[in-house]
Amino acid sequence: MNYSVVKGTSYVLVHAEDMVIHNGTTQSTERVVNPDSEYLKKLPNHLRSFDEAVNYIPNQVYIGNMRPEDLENYEQPWYDKLLEDASRDGKFGEIMPEDEFIGLVKIADAFDLVKLTEEFTESVRAKLEEHPLINDELLARLKKGDELVDIEKLIDEQGAEAIYYENEMVGCVKRGHDVDVNLSAHVLFENLVCKASGILAGLNLIAKNDFNPDDVDYIIECSEEACGDMNQRGGGNFAKSIAELAGFKNATGSDTRGFCAAPAHAMVLAASLVQAGTFKNVVVISGGSTAKLGMNGKNHVGKGMPILEDVVGGFAVLISENDGVNPVLRTDLVGRHSVGTGSSPQAVMSALVTEPLDRGDLKITDIDKYSVEMQNPDVTKPAGAGDVPAANYKMIGALGVMRKDLERAEMNDFIKQHGMQGWAPTQGHIPSGVPYLGFAREDILEGKIKNAMIVGKGSLFLGRMTNLFDGISIVVEKNPGKAEEEKGVSEEEVRKLVAESMREFASHLLQD
């Protein structure tokens, strides 16, 4: 079978300390229900600087400057073990500071909703002019900037939402409609952040990988945001809006949603579209979420920690026709949580892991690496959620023992060899399976591993439509070399065969 391949990846982070305070739902909710809370008073003293975010070990792993196994060299927690002079630029992407990103949000704005002060605009313009991925066409979208008094009037009188940098108002986002809550300033800002971080991921995908963006046919966007108006609240389309500015001018696209599992769903869809021949090159892409900034902030501040959920995440993956080199996506080894699977941890993991392995006559130990929900334990453990990747690996190992793929005494070695410590920001869909894909591609190409399983899981109850769980998985493995397609018969050969048959038929008629 001629599978599609993973041809490139990118991973980006945006440091967003002011957005933690003003746009994260934990904080915005607290301002409504308890505006004088001690948490809100203490919060500013627990925010990290951009340099601290860059020097944070898990963030360096996310953008590819460090590897997952490097985390084993540092005792947890990691937030108090900052690196020195780490780079914002990574092998897979970058970490962008908040002021530059606010400028990118303005660049992403197609309806003149974002208003930035003249002073801030010029400051950001100077920085973005030095950014290697921001061309003159994008820079021109910054425009001139507006008077602060006009921005304040929009906020005070017309429902605009303020934008802050270093605790100072530097602009606003206007509402898109007088009464439509789906086009409120708050929702539009959230969506513009998602779009802008998706654009950043797309720009880095092009810059960090050897391909022509004009060859991309289709974009699948897989965040957890929804854009639309009162008549179609989640109508979309983030995919084409990102493609327009990231440089995929020949692509069409659509949005795929599935809560945290959406990236894995999108991977399977993209692999299938390419393998079927519908498209030659498909990009799976996603921006991040302002809502989840500081989501566990109360627990972190309460324990004297810095706010670690201060970055917006994004990623992109290029899936292309089989080139005989890059790792293949085994669409015949897809695990899925069906409606009838059930929600127990054992049932879920069996559906996602062991069922596809059974179809391939594989043992649990035959998969070199499992990439599950790769949440950073620095974030989740203080919040009472434990070490999420470790819990997943224990369940996979337990299934291996039940199946007699390994002995109980081998469990710890299995987890160490086939698992990893988490490093991804808790941006919902961002940690779900895909953070390892860039490393998996590298490791398979270099012969360090032969395969990996990408596992995405999601909780559907959040939308109040069903209590069902969700999940999907796919195996990525070494390319055995491009399969030779079965030789077909050309049109010219068909004509020759027909002509020969006609001559033979005519000769029989003459003989008769």
Secondary structure as the mmCIF struct_conf table of DSSP 4:
data_model
#
loop_
_struct_conf.conf_type_id
_struct_conf.id
_struct_conf.beg_label_comp_id
_struct_conf.beg_label_asym_id
_struct_conf.beg_label_seq_id
_struct_conf.end_label_comp_id
_struct_conf.end_label_asym_id
_struct_conf.end_label_seq_id
STRN STRN1 VAL A 5 HIS A 15
HELX_RH_AL_P HELX_RH_AL_P1 GLU A 17 ASN A 23
HELX_RH_AL_P HELX_RH_AL_P2 THR A 25 VAL A 33
TURN_TY1_P TURN_TY1_P1 PRO A 35 ASP A 36
HELX_RH_AL_P HELX_RH_AL_P3 GLU A 38 LYS A 42
HELX_RH_3T_P HELX_RH_3T_P1 LEU A 43 HIS A 46
HELX_LH_PP_P HELX_LH_PP_P1 LEU A 47 SER A 49
HELX_RH_AL_P HELX_RH_AL_P4 PHE A 50 VAL A 54
TURN_TY1_P TURN_TY1_P2 ASN A 55 ASN A 55
HELX_RH_AL_P HELX_RH_AL_P5 ILE A 57 TYR A 62
TURN_TY1_P TURN_TY1_P3 ILE A 63 GLY A 64
BEND BEND1 ASN A 65 MET A 66
HELX_RH_3T_P HELX_RH_3T_P2 PRO A 68 ASN A 73
BEND BEND2 TYR A 74 TYR A 74
HELX_LH_PP_P HELX_LH_PP_P2 GLU A 75 GLU A 75
BEND BEND3 GLN A 76 GLN A 76
HELX_LH_PP_P HELX_LH_PP_P3 PRO A 77 PRO A 77
TURN_TY1_P TURN_TY1_P4 TYR A 79 ASP A 80
BEND BEND4 LYS A 81 LYS A 81
BEND BEND5 GLU A 84 ASP A 85
BEND BEND6 ARG A 88 ARG A 88
STRN STRN2 ASP A 89 ASP A 89
BEND BEND7 LYS A 91 PHE A 92
STRN STRN3 GLY A 93 MET A 96
HELX_RH_AL_P HELX_RH_AL_P6 GLU A 98 ALA A 108
BEND BEND8 ALA A 110 ASP A 112
STRN STRN4 VAL A 114 LEU A 116
STRN STRN5 THR A 117 THR A 117
HELX_RH_AL_P HELX_RH_AL_P7 GLU A 118 GLU A 129
TURN_TY1_P TURN_TY1_P5 GLU A 130 GLU A 130
TURN_TY1_P TURN_TY1_P6 PRO A 132 LEU A 133
HELX_RH_AL_P HELX_RH_AL_P8 ASP A 136 LEU A 139
HELX_RH_3T_P HELX_RH_3T_P3 ALA A 140 LEU A 142
BEND BEND9 LYS A 144 LYS A 144
STRN STRN6 ASP A 146 ASP A 146
HELX_RH_AL_P HELX_RH_AL_P9 LEU A 148 GLU A 157
BEND BEND10 GLN A 158 GLN A 158
STRN STRN7 GLU A 161 TYR A 165
TURN_TY1_P TURN_TY1_P7 GLU A 166 ASN A 167
STRN STRN8 GLU A 168 VAL A 173
BEND BEND11 GLY A 176 VAL A 179
HELX_RH_3T_P HELX_RH_3T_P4 VAL A 181 LEU A 183
BEND BEND12 SER A 184 SER A 184
HELX_RH_AL_P HELX_RH_AL_P10 ALA A 185 LYS A 208
BEND BEND13 ASN A 209 PHE A 211
HELX_RH_3T_P HELX_RH_3T_P5 PRO A 213 ASP A 215
STRN STRN9 TYR A 218 GLU A 221
BEND BEND14 GLU A 224 GLU A 224
STRN STRN10 ASP A 229 ASP A 229
TURN_TY1_P TURN_TY1_P8 MET A 230 ASN A 231
STRN STRN11 GLN A 232 GLN A 232
TURN_TY1_P TURN_TY1_P9 ARG A 233 GLY A 234
HELX_RH_AL_P HELX_RH_AL_P11 PHE A 238 ALA A 246
TURN_TY1_P TURN_TY1_P10 GLY A 247 GLY A 247
TURN_TY1_P TURN_TY1_P11 LYS A 249 ASN A 250
STRN STRN12 THR A 252 ASP A 255
HELX_RH_3T_P HELX_RH_3T_P6 PHE A 259 ALA A 261
HELX_RH_AL_P HELX_RH_AL_P12 ALA A 262 GLN A 275
TURN_TY1_P TURN_TY1_P12 ALA A 276 GLY A 277
BEND BEND15 THR A 278 THR A 278
BEND BEND16 LYS A 280 LYS A 280
STRN STRN13 ASN A 281 SER A 286
BEND BEND17 THR A 290 THR A 290
TURN_TY1_P TURN_TY1_P13 ALA A 291 ASN A 296
HELX_RH_AL_P HELX_RH_AL_P13 GLY A 297 GLY A 302
TURN_TY1_P TURN_TY1_P14 LYS A 303 GLY A 304
STRN STRN14 VAL A 311 SER A 320
BEND BEND18 GLU A 321 GLU A 321
BEND BEND19 GLY A 324 ASN A 326
HELX_LH_PP_P HELX_LH_PP_P4 PRO A 327 PRO A 327
STRN STRN15 VAL A 328 ARG A 336
TURN_TY1_P TURN_TY1_P15 VAL A 339 GLY A 340
BEND BEND20 THR A 341 THR A 341
BEND BEND21 SER A 343 SER A 344
HELX_RH_AL_P HELX_RH_AL_P14 PRO A 345 MET A 349
HELX_RH_PI_P HELX_RH_PI_P1 SER A 350 THR A 354
HELX_RH_AL_P HELX_RH_AL_P15 GLU A 355 ARG A 359
TURN_TY1_P TURN_TY1_P16 GLY A 360 ASP A 361
HELX_RH_3T_P HELX_RH_3T_P7 ILE A 364 ASP A 366
BEND BEND22 ASP A 368 ASP A 368
STRN STRN16 LYS A 369 SER A 371
STRN STRN17 GLU A 373 GLU A 373
STRN STRN18 GLN A 375 GLN A 375
HELX_RH_AL_P HELX_RH_AL_P16 PRO A 377 THR A 380
TURN_TY1_P TURN_TY1_P17 LYS A 381 GLY A 384
HELX_RH_AL_P HELX_RH_AL_P17 VAL A 388 MET A 402
TURN_TY1_P TURN_TY1_P18 ARG A 403 LYS A 404
BEND BEND23 ASP A 405 LEU A 406
HELX_RH_3T_P HELX_RH_3T_P8 ARG A 408 GLU A 410
HELX_RH_AL_P HELX_RH_AL_P18 MET A 411 HIS A 418
STRN STRN19 ALA A 424 ALA A 424
TURN_TY1_P TURN_TY1_P19 GLY A 428 PRO A 431
STRN STRN20 SER A 432 SER A 432
BEND BEND24 GLY A 433 GLY A 433
HELX_RH_3T_P HELX_RH_3T_P9 VAL A 434 TYR A 436
HELX_RH_AL_P HELX_RH_AL_P19 LEU A 437 LEU A 445
TURN_TY1_P TURN_TY1_P20 GLU A 446 GLY A 447
BEND BEND25 LYS A 448 LYS A 448
BEND BEND26 LYS A 450 LYS A 450
STRN STRN21 ASN A 451 SER A 459
HELX_RH_3T_P HELX_RH_3T_P10 LEU A 460 GLY A 463
TURN_TY1_P TURN_TY1_P21 ARG A 464 ARG A 464
BEND BEND27 MET A 465 MET A 465
STRN STRN22 PHE A 469 GLU A 477
HELX_LH_PP_P HELX_LH_PP_P5 LYS A 482 LYS A 487
HELX_RH_AL_P HELX_RH_AL_P20 GLU A 491 GLN A 511
#
